Amino acid sequence: MINQTRFDLHWHKGQIKRSDRECLNGHKGITLWFTGLSASGKSTLAVALESALHEGKCRTYILDGDNIRHGLNRDLGFSPADRMENIRRIGEVAGLLRDCGIINMVAFISPYRSDRQTARDLSNGDGTFIEVFVDCPVDICEIRDPKGMYKKARDGVIKDFTGISAPYEPPENSEIHLRTDHHSVSQCVDIMLAYLENRQYISTG
């Protein structure tokens, strides 16, 4: 097999631009990056927000951590290096969906600030990467835990489990901060919709 170097690669531009797709869709192509502990409510909120946006005729897609590990990232484990590659890949996919003019919701623990910053940097600072901190104390997450993961982590069955035997670095300046131990799902959705409407990512007209 011939080794292909970076000098062999060329970026091919099409005639249709992102702005054309956004005009057709009637909204911006953005990423809402949900980060937080396991069982904090990331996937639940992403699904609820998508339903609300779909009712408003927005084109949407959810990239969920568990789902992605069934396919695209099935070769990755949970070591720091694999977690980094996991987020790098999904950041690239989210960027492609933004270019399609699609509102995509990424629900990954993504425990490291540097990895989330790498995903943000792919937006080139254009304001279309919105970090959503799904904030919930670990003891509440353990009570909710639908898959029994925390117990397995406490028992030593699962290694490198975020919040127990592996670190979680909370966002320092997230665009949206949701306290899911204080607010209901519908209240959190209202907060997110208000943010998107106020900044004209979507229109209620």
N, CA, C and O of each residue as an XYZ file, in Angstrom:
820
protein
N       0.846     -1.193      0.000
C       0.000      0.000      0.000
C       0.882      1.245      0.000
O       1.871      1.310      0.730
N       0.525      2.225     -0.814
C       1.294      3.468     -0.892
C       0.944      4.360      0.285
O      -0.233      4.587      0.563
N       1.948      4.865      0.974
C       1.720      5.806      2.063
C       1.353      7.166      1.500
O       2.083      7.744      0.695
N       0.219      7.658      1.935
C      -0.221      8.970      1.445
C       0.210     10.036      2.438
O      -0.157      9.976      3.612
N       0.970     10.990      1.988
C       1.413     12.066      2.857
C       0.425     13.219      2.790
O      -0.462     13.241      1.936
N       0.584     14.174      3.693
C      -0.302     15.344      3.722
C      -0.170     16.170      2.454
O      -1.080     16.923      2.108
N       0.968     16.035      1.750
C       1.163     16.784      0.512
C       0.259     16.270     -0.609
O       0.074     16.944     -1.622
N      -0.305     15.071     -0.422
C      -1.189     14.502     -1.441
C      -2.638     14.962     -1.264
O      -3.487     14.703     -2.117
N      -2.913     15.649     -0.146
C      -4.289     16.002      0.185
C      -4.600     17.432     -0.228
O      -3.807     18.344      0.005
N      -5.745     17.616     -0.836
C      -6.183     18.949     -1.256
C      -7.644     19.135     -0.868
O      -8.455     18.220     -1.014
N      -7.975     20.330     -0.369
C      -9.344     20.630      0.016
C     -10.136     21.034     -1.225
O      -9.764     21.974     -1.930
N     -11.236     20.313     -1.489
C     -12.062     20.591     -2.658
C     -13.296     21.383     -2.239
O     -14.074     20.927     -1.401
N     -13.474     22.547     -2.812
C     -14.593     23.411     -2.482
C     -15.754     23.184     -3.450
O     -15.567     23.029     -4.657
N     -16.958     23.170     -2.877
C     -18.153     23.076     -3.701
C     -18.703     24.470     -4.000
O     -18.176     25.471     -3.514
N     -19.737     24.525     -4.782
C     -20.346     25.812     -5.119
C     -21.318     26.291     -4.052
O     -21.548     27.492     -3.912
N     -21.893     25.350     -3.295
C     -22.862     25.704     -2.267
C     -22.138     25.933     -0.952
O     -21.404     25.066     -0.477
N     -22.347     27.105     -0.367
C     -21.665     27.467      0.868
C     -22.561     27.213      2.085
O     -23.765     26.987      1.967
N     -21.938     27.260      3.228
C     -22.681     27.085      4.480
C     -23.804     28.097      4.597
O     -24.906     27.754      5.024
N     -23.540     29.332      4.227
C     -24.569     30.371      4.312
C     -25.768     30.042      3.426
O     -26.900     30.384      3.765
N     -25.525     29.377      2.288
C     -26.621     28.959      1.411
C     -27.491     27.919      2.112
O     -28.719     27.971      2.039
N     -26.848     26.986      2.783
C     -27.590     25.933      3.475
C     -28.367     26.513      4.650
O     -29.506     26.122      4.906
N     -27.740     27.453      5.366
C     -28.427     28.085      6.488
C     -29.642     28.874      6.016
O     -30.678     28.886      6.681
N     -29.515     29.523      4.886
C     -30.638     30.277      4.319
C     -31.785     29.331      3.976
O     -32.950     29.638      4.228
N     -31.448     28.188      3.402
C     -32.460     27.195      3.056
C     -33.135     26.642      4.314
O     -34.348     26.432      4.339
N     -32.332     26.409      5.355
C     -32.859     25.845      6.598
C     -33.651     26.849      7.425
O     -34.572     26.479      8.154
N     -33.283     28.128      7.306
C     -33.948     29.161      8.097
C     -33.368     29.335      9.487
O     -34.001     29.934     10.356
N     -32.165     28.814      9.704
C     -31.500     28.978     11.002
C     -30.002     28.725     10.829
O     -29.563     28.228      9.792
N     -29.232     29.070     11.847
C     -27.790     28.873     11.820
C     -27.439     27.396     12.015
O     -28.205     26.634     12.603
N     -26.285     27.018     11.518
C     -25.723     25.708     11.822
C     -24.862     25.849     13.068
O     -23.828     26.516     13.037
N     -25.280     25.226     14.162
C     -24.580     25.396     15.440
C     -24.406     24.046     16.134
O     -25.078     23.065     15.818
N     -23.480     24.036     17.088
C     -23.273     22.877     17.956
C     -23.573     23.268     19.386
O     -23.010     24.234     19.901
N     -24.454     22.525     20.029
C     -24.645     22.641     21.475
C     -23.942     21.454     22.104
O     -24.380     20.312     21.960
N     -22.847     21.729     22.804
C     -21.987     20.676     23.340
C     -22.338     20.472     24.822
O     -21.936     21.258     25.679
N     -23.096     19.400     25.106
C     -23.515     19.094     26.467
C     -22.405     18.319     27.168
O     -22.000     17.251     26.708
N     -21.919     18.855     28.271
C     -20.883     18.183     29.046
C     -21.323     18.100     30.500
O     -21.974     19.006     31.019
N     -20.961     17.006     31.145
C     -21.322     16.807     32.544
C     -21.106     15.360     32.925
O     -20.783     14.526     32.079
N     -21.283     15.066     34.199
C     -21.085     13.712     34.699
C     -22.096     12.739     34.100
O     -23.142     13.148     33.596
N     -21.777     11.466     34.159
C     -22.729     10.439     33.763
C     -23.981     10.560     34.625
O     -23.885     10.713     35.843
N     -25.161     10.490     33.994
C     -26.463     10.586     34.663
C     -26.798     12.004     35.124
O     -27.719     12.196     35.918
N     -26.056     12.994     34.633
C     -26.386     14.381     34.981
C     -27.575     14.892     34.178
O     -28.230     15.851     34.585
N     -27.861     14.256     33.038
C     -29.019     14.644     32.235
C     -28.697     15.106     30.828
O     -29.558     15.680     30.160
N     -27.483     14.873     30.363
C     -27.063     15.366     29.048
C     -27.940     14.843     27.920
O     -28.498     15.622     27.146
N     -28.060     13.523     27.829
C     -28.840     12.929     26.736
C     -30.318     13.289     26.853
O     -30.975     13.567     25.850
N     -30.831     13.283     28.063
C     -32.236     13.642     28.280
C     -32.521     15.047     27.782
O     -33.529     15.280     27.115
N     -31.644     15.979     28.101
C     -31.839     17.367     27.680
C     -31.651     17.530     26.176
O     -32.370     18.298     25.537
N     -30.686     16.808     25.611
C     -30.478     16.892     24.161
C     -31.711     16.411     23.415
O     -32.122     17.030     22.434
N     -32.306     15.313     23.870
C     -33.508     14.774     23.233
C     -34.676     15.750     23.384
O     -35.420     15.981     22.430
N     -34.836     16.310     24.556
C     -35.940     17.243     24.787
C     -35.771     18.515     23.962
O     -36.740     19.030     23.405
N     -34.548     19.016     23.884
C     -34.305     20.220     23.085
C     -34.537     19.939     21.611
O     -35.129     20.754     20.904
N     -34.066     18.774     21.142
C     -34.271     18.444     19.738
C     -35.763     18.401     19.398
O     -36.173     18.879     18.340
N     -36.568     17.835     20.287
C     -38.012     17.766     20.046
C     -38.606     19.166     19.914
O     -39.431     19.415     19.034
N     -38.183     20.082     20.791
C     -38.689     21.451     20.742
C     -38.246     22.157     19.466
O     -39.029     22.879     18.848
N     -36.996     21.950     19.074
C     -36.491     22.577     17.851
C     -37.163     21.993     16.611
O     -37.460     22.713     15.657
N     -37.400     20.685     16.634
C     -38.066     20.035     15.499
C     -39.478     20.592     15.312
O     -39.930     20.802     14.187
N     -40.160     20.824     16.419
C     -41.495     21.430     16.341
C     -41.426     22.818     15.713
O     -42.378     23.271     15.079
N     -40.302     23.478     15.894
C     -40.103     24.799     15.300
C     -39.529     24.754     13.904
O     -39.061     25.770     13.390
N     -39.561     23.573     13.275
C     -39.129     23.374     11.887
C     -37.620     23.517     11.690
O     -37.163     23.864     10.601
N     -36.851     23.249     12.743
C     -35.392     23.300     12.629
C     -34.855     21.929     12.222
O     -35.414     20.894     12.587
N     -33.768     21.941     11.465
C     -33.090     20.699     11.086
C     -32.049     20.379     12.166
O     -31.156     21.180     12.443
N     -32.181     19.213     12.759
C     -31.387     18.876     13.934
C     -30.792     17.478     13.837
O     -31.217     16.653     13.028
N     -29.786     17.234     14.694
C     -29.255     15.878     14.845
C     -28.549     15.778     16.190
O     -27.887     16.720     16.627
N     -28.699     14.611     16.851
C     -28.038     14.364     18.131
C     -26.868     13.408     17.928
O     -26.999     12.368     17.282
N     -25.731     13.778     18.488
C     -24.556     12.911     18.546
C     -24.388     12.514     20.008
O     -23.898     13.298     20.821
N     -24.799     11.295     20.333
C     -24.787     10.829     21.717
C     -23.589      9.929     21.980
O     -23.223      9.104     21.143
N     -22.984     10.094     23.146
C     -21.770      9.364     23.469
C     -21.892      7.864     23.332
O     -21.039      7.234     22.706
N     -22.943      7.267     23.905
C     -23.123      5.816     23.816
C     -23.341      5.376     22.372
O     -22.777      4.374     21.933
N     -24.155      6.122     21.640
C     -24.457      5.749     20.251
C     -23.205      5.779     19.381
O     -22.978      4.872     18.581
N     -22.396      6.820     19.539
C     -21.191      6.956     18.720
C     -20.203      5.826     18.997
O     -19.492      5.381     18.095
N     -20.161      5.366     20.237
C     -19.239      4.279     20.577
C     -19.711      2.925     20.043
O     -18.955      1.955     20.077
N     -20.939      2.848     19.556
C     -21.399      1.634     18.889
C     -20.859      1.540     17.461
O     -20.773      0.448     16.899
N     -20.497      2.680     16.876
C     -20.083      2.675     15.481
C     -18.771      3.387     15.241
O     -17.707      2.769     15.268
N     -18.843      4.684     15.007
C     -17.669      5.474     14.628
C     -16.494      5.283     15.580
O     -15.352      5.162     15.137
N     -16.762      5.255     16.877
C     -15.678      5.186     17.868
C     -15.666      3.858     18.623
O     -15.250      3.804     19.780
N     -16.114      2.802     17.980
C     -16.183      1.502     18.648
C     -14.806      0.942     18.966
O     -14.686      0.029     19.782
N     -13.762      1.478     18.334
C     -12.411      0.986     18.559
C     -11.737      1.667     19.747
O     -10.597      1.340     20.077
N     -12.419      2.601     20.387
C     -11.799      3.373     21.462
C     -12.257      2.914     22.840
O     -13.414      2.541     23.036
N     -11.325      2.949     23.789
C     -11.649      2.637     25.177
C     -11.867      3.905     25.977
O     -12.394      4.891     25.462
N     -11.457      3.879     27.247
C     -11.705      5.017     28.127
C     -10.430      5.525     28.794
O     -10.487      6.204     29.819
N      -9.297      5.198     28.215
C      -8.046      5.763     28.704
C      -8.010      7.253     28.346
O      -8.759      7.680     27.467
N      -7.169      8.049     28.996
C      -7.079      9.467     28.628
C      -6.818      9.683     27.143
O      -7.400     10.582     26.536
N      -5.944      8.860     26.549
C      -5.639      9.023     25.123
C      -6.853      8.702     24.266
O      -7.133      9.405     23.296
N      -7.584      7.633     24.622
C      -8.766      7.264     23.854
C      -9.889      8.280     24.038
O     -10.620      8.570     23.091
N     -10.033      8.815     25.233
C     -11.035      9.858     25.457
C     -10.722     11.085     24.586
O     -11.621     11.706     24.019
N      -9.448     11.413     24.496
C      -9.042     12.556     23.680
C      -9.390     12.337     22.214
O      -9.917     13.233     21.554
N      -9.095     11.143     21.707
C      -9.397     10.826     20.314
C     -10.910     10.762     20.095
O     -11.400     11.162     19.039
N     -11.640     10.269     21.070
C     -13.094     10.211     21.004
C     -13.675     11.610     20.771
O     -14.526     11.806     19.904
N     -13.204     12.563     21.553
C     -13.715     13.934     21.436
C     -13.218     14.595     20.157
O     -13.950     15.367     19.537
N     -11.981     14.302     19.754
C     -11.476     14.886     18.509
C     -12.350     14.476     17.328
O     -12.734     15.309     16.507
N     -12.657     13.180     17.253
C     -13.470     12.689     16.139
C     -14.862     13.316     16.141
O     -15.355     13.759     15.104
N     -15.481     13.350     17.299
C     -16.842     13.873     17.345
C     -16.849     15.375     17.101
O     -17.818     15.910     16.563
N     -15.776     16.060     17.491
C     -15.669     17.480     17.178
C     -15.622     17.714     15.678
O     -16.202     18.677     15.177
N     -14.934     16.839     14.965
C     -14.871     16.947     13.504
C     -16.241     16.694     12.879
O     -16.644     17.399     11.953
N     -16.952     15.693     13.382
C     -18.288     15.398     12.859
C     -19.239     16.561     13.134
O     -20.021     16.950     12.266
N     -19.167     17.109     14.336
C     -20.016     18.254     14.676
C     -19.738     19.426     13.746
O     -20.656     20.149     13.359
N     -18.468     19.615     13.387
C     -18.108     20.684     12.459
C     -18.710     20.468     11.078
O     -19.142     21.421     10.430
N     -18.737     19.225     10.630
C     -19.354     18.915      9.336
C     -20.854     19.201      9.368
O     -21.417     19.711      8.400
N     -21.494     18.870     10.488
C     -22.927     19.129     10.601
C     -23.210     20.631     10.648
O     -24.216     21.091     10.108
N     -22.335     21.386     11.286
C     -22.497     22.857     11.256
C     -22.410     23.363      9.833
O     -23.183     24.227      9.420
N     -21.463     22.821      9.086
C     -21.294     23.241      7.696
C     -22.521     22.897      6.859
O     -22.794     23.545      5.849
N     -23.258     21.870      7.285
C     -24.511     21.508      6.604
C     -25.655     22.434      7.018
O     -26.755     22.348      6.473
N     -25.393     23.316      7.979
C     -26.448     24.206      8.461
C     -27.370     23.540      9.464
O     -28.488     24.005      9.685
N     -26.915     22.461     10.069
C     -27.735     21.681     10.997
C     -27.424     22.058     12.437
O     -26.266     22.280     12.787
N     -28.459     22.131     13.274
C     -28.286     22.311     14.710
C     -27.998     20.940     15.298
O     -28.879     20.080     15.341
N     -26.781     20.736     15.747
C     -26.425     19.437     16.309
C     -26.150     19.542     17.795
O     -25.532     20.493     18.273
N     -26.628     18.538     18.509
C     -26.474     18.461     19.954
C     -25.542     17.308     20.290
O     -25.833     16.155     19.971
N     -24.433     17.612     20.925
C     -23.417     16.620     21.264
C     -23.527     16.318     22.756
O     -23.317     17.204     23.585
N     -23.852     15.080     23.099
C     -24.006     14.696     24.503
C     -22.910     13.710     24.887
O     -23.078     12.497     24.763
N     -21.786     14.247     25.355
C     -20.634     13.458     25.774
C     -20.180     13.954     27.137
O     -20.271     15.147     27.424
N     -19.697     13.060     27.972
C     -19.122     13.516     29.239
C     -18.011     14.515     28.961
O     -17.937     15.561     29.607
N     -17.152     14.201     28.011
C     -16.012     15.049     27.622
C     -15.394     15.725     28.848
O     -15.542     16.933     29.032
N     -14.703     14.947     29.686
C     -14.289     15.429     31.008
C     -13.167     16.463     31.033
O     -12.999     17.158     32.035
N     -12.392     16.580     29.946
C     -11.214     17.444     29.999
C     -11.441     18.771     29.268
O     -11.915     18.791     28.132
N     -11.102     19.860     29.922
C     -11.279     21.194     29.319
C     -10.493     21.319     28.021
O     -10.974     21.917     27.059
N      -9.298     20.764     27.989
C      -8.464     20.914     26.791
C      -9.107     20.243     25.588
O      -9.026     20.755     24.471
N      -9.747     19.099     25.807
C     -10.405     18.403     24.699
C     -11.625     19.180     24.216
O     -11.873     19.267     23.014
N     -12.384     19.742     25.149
C     -13.543     20.551     24.752
C     -13.085     21.809     24.020
O     -13.755     22.281     23.101
N     -11.940     22.345     24.435
C     -11.401     23.511     23.741
C     -10.985     23.144     22.324
O     -11.157     23.939     21.400
N     -10.440     21.947     22.148
C     -10.073     21.490     20.802
C     -11.302     21.441     19.909
O     -11.253     21.869     18.756
N     -12.409     20.918     20.442
C     -13.658     20.864     19.671
C     -14.164     22.269     19.366
O     -14.656     22.533     18.269
N     -14.043     23.164     20.334
C     -14.476     24.559     20.133
C     -13.627     25.246     19.069
O     -14.144     26.012     18.255
N     -12.333     24.973     19.077
C     -11.423     25.633     18.135
C     -11.772     25.326     16.682
O     -11.453     26.106     15.785
N     -12.427     24.191     16.451
C     -12.820     23.840     15.086
C     -13.863     24.802     14.522
O     -14.070     24.848     13.309
N     -14.519     25.567     15.392
C     -15.507     26.550     14.930
C     -14.849     27.864     14.534
O     -15.519     28.770     14.038
N     -13.533     27.973     14.750
C     -12.778     29.181     14.382
C     -13.329     30.436     15.039
O     -13.249     31.530     14.482
N     -13.888     30.265     16.228
C     -14.354     31.421     16.986
C     -15.529     32.154     16.370
O     -15.706     33.348     16.611
N     -16.342     31.453     15.571
C     -17.458     32.129     14.909
C     -18.733     32.159     15.750
O     -19.779     32.604     15.277
N     -18.650     31.685     16.999
C     -19.789     31.751     17.896
C     -20.797     30.637     17.726
O     -21.858     30.675     18.351
N     -20.503     29.642     16.899
C     -21.476     28.574     16.647
C     -21.210     27.327     17.494
O     -21.876     26.307     17.317
N     -20.254     27.401     18.400
C     -20.003     26.328     19.360
C     -20.491     26.815     20.711
O     -19.953     27.774     21.265
N     -21.504     26.159     21.238
C     -22.143     26.589     22.483
C     -21.971     25.484     23.518
O     -22.558     24.409     23.398
N     -21.170     25.757     24.523
C     -20.935     24.762     25.567
C     -22.071     24.832     26.588
O     -22.383     25.898     27.118
N     -22.682     23.675     26.851
C     -23.780     23.576     27.811
C     -23.312     22.712     28.978
O     -23.145     21.501     28.833
N     -23.105     23.334     30.121
C     -22.655     22.608     31.305
C     -23.874     22.047     32.027
O     -24.657     22.795     32.613
N     -24.028     20.731     31.980
C     -25.130     20.058     32.663
C     -24.613     19.691     34.056
O     -23.986     18.652     34.260
N     -24.892     20.562     34.976
C     -24.279     20.542     36.303
C     -25.180     19.798     37.286
O     -26.336     20.166     37.493
N     -24.632     18.750     37.883
C     -25.373     17.981     38.882
C     -24.374     17.330     39.823
O     -23.410     16.721     39.359
N     -24.576     17.439     41.142
C     -23.642     16.815     42.083
C     -23.553     15.312     41.888
O     -24.529     14.665     41.507
N     -22.379     14.764     42.152
C     -22.148     13.347     41.901
C     -23.073     12.470     42.729
O     -23.466     11.395     42.277
N     -23.433     12.911     43.949
C     -24.311     12.071     44.772
C     -25.713     11.974     44.182
O     -26.373     10.944     44.318
N     -26.174     13.042     43.526
C     -27.469     13.003     42.853
C     -27.374     12.125     41.607
O     -28.289     11.353     41.318
N     -26.276     12.240     40.874
C     -26.075     11.395     39.692
C     -26.086      9.916     40.075
O     -26.623      9.083     39.345
N     -25.493      9.599     41.217
C     -25.465      8.205     41.665
C     -26.859      7.696     41.984
O     -27.175      6.539     41.705
N     -27.691      8.537     42.560
C     -29.062      8.145     42.873
C     -29.852      7.897     41.588
O     -30.627      6.945     41.499
N     -29.646      8.763     40.598
C     -30.363      8.627     39.331
C     -29.883      7.435     38.516
O     -30.680      6.755     37.870
N     -28.605      7.189     38.547
C     -27.855      6.253     37.707
C     -28.705      5.138     37.094
O     -28.977      4.143     37.766
N     -29.131      5.279     35.834
C     -30.025      4.286     35.228
C     -29.337      2.985     34.840
O     -30.004      1.969     34.641
N     -28.019      3.002     34.729
C     -27.301      1.810     34.258
C     -26.465      1.139     35.344
O     -25.780      0.151     35.081
N     -26.520      1.673     36.558
C     -25.758      1.085     37.650
C     -24.265      1.239     37.506
O     -23.497      0.459     38.069
N     -23.845      2.248     36.748
C     -22.415      2.416     36.468
C     -21.638      2.894     37.697
O     -20.505      2.472     37.926
N     -22.251      3.768     38.474
C     -21.541      4.288     39.647
C     -21.250      3.182     40.655
O     -20.160      3.127     41.225
N     -22.219      2.305     40.872
C     -22.001      1.199     41.800
C     -20.864      0.313     41.323
O     -20.019     -0.105     42.114
N     -20.844      0.027     40.017
C     -19.767     -0.790     39.466
C     -18.418     -0.090     39.627
O     -17.401     -0.731     39.892
N     -18.425      1.240     39.463
C     -17.182      1.999     39.634
C     -16.739      1.978     41.093
O     -15.553      1.822     41.381
N     -17.693      2.136     42.018
C     -17.379      2.090     43.447
C     -16.845      0.718     43.848
O     -15.978      0.603     44.713
N     -17.378     -0.320     43.202
C     -16.950     -1.689     43.514
C     -15.664     -2.083     42.800
O     -15.155     -3.186     43.003
N     -15.135     -1.190     41.966
C     -13.899     -1.471     41.258
C     -14.070     -2.289     39.995
O     -13.086     -2.698     39.377
N     -15.326     -2.533     39.605
C     -15.579     -3.304     38.384
C     -15.246     -2.488     37.146
O     -14.686     -3.007     36.180
N     -15.597     -1.200     37.182
C     -15.293     -0.284     36.079
C     -14.128      0.604     36.498
O     -14.171      1.249     37.545
N     -13.110      0.629     35.686
C     -11.943      1.465     35.952
C     -12.087      2.794     35.208
O     -12.842      2.890     34.240
N     -11.373      3.799     35.655
C     -11.321      5.109     34.994
C     -12.722      5.677     34.759
O     -13.040      6.131     33.660
N     -13.554      5.647     35.798
C     -14.918      6.154     35.678
C     -14.957      7.603     36.140
O     -14.586      7.917     37.271
N     -15.407      8.476     35.255
C     -15.393      9.912     35.524
C     -16.215     10.256     36.763
O     -17.361      9.833     36.912
N     -15.599     11.030     37.639
C     -16.255     11.459     38.864
C     -15.976     10.555     40.039
O     -16.207     10.938     41.186
N     -15.478      9.345     39.771
C     -15.163      8.393     40.833
C     -13.674      8.073     40.832
O     -12.966      8.365     41.796
N     -13.210      7.474     39.751
C     -11.794      7.083     39.667
C     -11.061      7.795     38.536
O      -9.901      7.492     38.257
N     -11.732      8.734     37.889
C     -11.119      9.568     36.849
C     -11.672     10.983     37.004
O     -12.814     11.150     37.433
N     -10.891     11.995     36.665
C     -11.302     13.377     36.930
C     -12.350     13.903     35.959
O     -12.467     13.433     34.828
N     -13.107     14.886     36.428
C     -13.970     15.683     35.554
C     -13.614     17.145     35.793
O     -13.625     17.617     36.930
N     -13.302     17.852     34.723
C     -12.940     19.264     34.808
C     -14.131     20.101     34.341
O     -14.370     20.205     33.138
N     -14.876     20.695     35.264
C     -16.068     21.453     34.873
C     -15.713     22.689     34.061
O     -14.638     23.262     34.243
N     -16.599     23.104     33.173
C     -16.343     24.320     32.391
C     -16.183     25.533     33.300
O     -16.805     25.624     34.358
N     -15.345     26.449     32.869
C     -15.143     27.685     33.617
C     -15.949     28.832     33.044
O     -16.282     29.775     33.761
N     -16.271     28.765     31.744
C     -17.006     29.854     31.094
C     -17.973     29.302     30.039
O     -17.940     29.718     28.881
N     -18.820     28.377     30.443
C     -19.778     27.807     29.497
C     -20.812     28.861     29.102
O     -21.156     29.742     29.890
N     -21.294     28.751     27.874
C     -22.322     29.687     27.411
C     -23.651     29.473     28.155
O     -24.376     30.426     28.440
N     -23.952     28.213     28.460
C     -25.183     27.888     29.174
C     -24.834     26.975     30.351
O     -24.117     25.987     30.195
N     -25.350     27.320     31.518
C     -25.094     26.531     32.733
C     -26.446     26.075     33.284
O     -27.263     26.892     33.710
N     -26.669     24.760     33.267
C     -27.942     24.203     33.717
C     -27.737     23.385     34.990
O     -26.906     22.477     35.020
N     -28.484     23.703     36.031
C     -28.435     22.948     37.280
C     -29.590     21.954     37.279
O     -30.718     22.297     37.636
N     -29.300     20.725     36.876
C     -30.378     19.753     36.735
C     -30.842     19.178     38.068
O     -31.816     18.426     38.108
N     -30.160     19.521     39.158
C     -30.671     19.152     40.478
C     -31.679     20.178     40.976
O     -32.386     19.931     41.953
N     -31.751     21.343     40.302
C     -32.664     22.412     40.698
C     -33.785     22.652     39.692
O     -34.888     23.049     40.068
N     -33.499     22.409     38.396
C     -34.466     22.723     37.355
C     -34.976     21.461     36.666
O     -34.251     20.478     36.517
N     -36.236     21.511     36.251
C     -36.835     20.395     35.519
C     -36.323     20.383     34.081
O     -35.680     21.331     33.630
N     -36.618     19.305     33.376
C     -36.223     19.213     31.973
C     -36.856     20.340     31.170
O     -36.177     20.976     30.365
N     -38.130     20.594     31.370
C     -38.813     21.653     30.608
C     -38.241     23.024     30.917
O     -38.133     23.863     30.023
N     -37.876     23.261     32.156
C     -37.251     24.543     32.507
C     -35.898     24.697     31.825
O     -35.563     25.777     31.341
N     -35.128     23.628     31.787
C     -33.817     23.672     31.115
C     -33.986     23.922     29.619
O     -33.219     24.681     29.027
N     -34.976     23.294     29.009
C     -35.234     23.501     27.582
C     -35.616     24.955     27.332
O     -35.162     25.555     26.359
N     -36.439     25.521     28.196
C     -36.829     26.926     28.044
C     -35.614     27.850     28.128
O     -35.521     28.827     27.384
N     -34.695     27.544     29.026
C     -33.468     28.347     29.171
C     -32.653     28.291     27.883
O     -32.155     29.315     27.414
N     -32.517     27.098     27.313
C     -31.726     26.939     26.093
C     -32.400     27.609     24.904
O     -31.730     28.263     24.104
N     -33.704     27.457     24.777
C     -34.414     28.094     23.668
C     -34.313     29.602     23.753
O     -34.135     30.276     22.738
N     -34.427     30.137     24.964
C     -34.322     31.589     25.140
C     -32.938     32.078     24.728
O     -32.807     33.131     24.105
N     -31.907     31.312     25.076
C     -30.538     31.678     24.690
C     -30.417     31.720     23.172
O     -29.878     32.681     22.622
N     -30.908     30.698     22.494
C     -30.788     30.616     21.035
C     -31.604     31.704     20.336
O     -31.165     32.267     19.333
N     -32.776     31.993     20.861
C     -33.625     33.030     20.263
C     -33.035     34.419     20.477
O     -33.002     35.231     19.552
N     -32.572     34.690     21.684
C     -32.023     36.015     22.002
C     -30.795     36.345     21.169
O     -30.536     37.510     20.869
N     -30.041     35.319     20.796
C     -28.825     35.531     20.001
C     -29.057     35.254     18.511
O     -28.112     35.209     17.723
N     -30.310     35.074     18.145
C     -30.744     34.956     16.756
C     -30.135     33.751     16.024
O     -29.907     33.795     14.815
N     -29.880     32.688     16.771
C     -29.497     31.434     16.126
C     -30.722     30.793     15.491
O     -30.637     30.156     14.441
N     -31.866     30.975     16.151
C     -33.139     30.507     15.618
C     -34.128     31.650     15.688
O     -33.910     32.641     16.386
N     -35.204     31.500     14.964
C     -36.238     32.538     14.945
C     -37.575     31.939     15.340
O     -37.916     30.831     14.926
N     -38.330     32.677     16.145
C     -39.663     32.230     16.544
C     -40.726     32.807     15.616
O     -41.913     32.524     15.779
N     -40.303     33.618     14.637
C     -41.264     34.256     13.753
C     -41.815     33.325     12.694
O     -42.640     33.736     11.878
